[in-house]
């Protein structure tokens, strides 16, 4: 059991172990076997578990997730390189959010909500 990690309630082999095989119900994502995707209007699909991007197609009545493995496996959130990329993404997005919250427009919007919402006491 030590060579398996838990992902989404199913047992998934720890990536990088030789002769690994998947244990658990199959999902749509061929990498992590997740069934949860963020779907964009342009047809792009992002796996919510591993972060792999591709497209979902209906092939013979079954949904299939297709992606460029050479490009996206290093980006997967459970690979070492993917952990660094994911951490950098979070750091960049949070910095952008902090910058936006420091604008005069954001401060005025925040004050509008504070003036409208009054605290209550029991």
Number of C-alpha atoms within 10 A of each C-alpha: 6 6 11 17 14 10 16 12 8 17 16 20 21 18 16 8 10 8 6 13 12 15 11 11 9 13 15 18 24 15 20 23 20 19 15 14 20 11 16 10 6 7 10 14 21 20 23 16 19 22 20 28 24 19 18 20 13 9 9 7 7 10 13 16 23 16 20 11 15 8 11 17 19 16 21 23 20 19 16 13 13 19 15 14 16 17 12 12 12 12 12 12 12 12 12 12 11 11 11 13 14 11 10 10 11 13 12 11 11 12 12 11 10 11 8 8 9 8 6 5 4 2
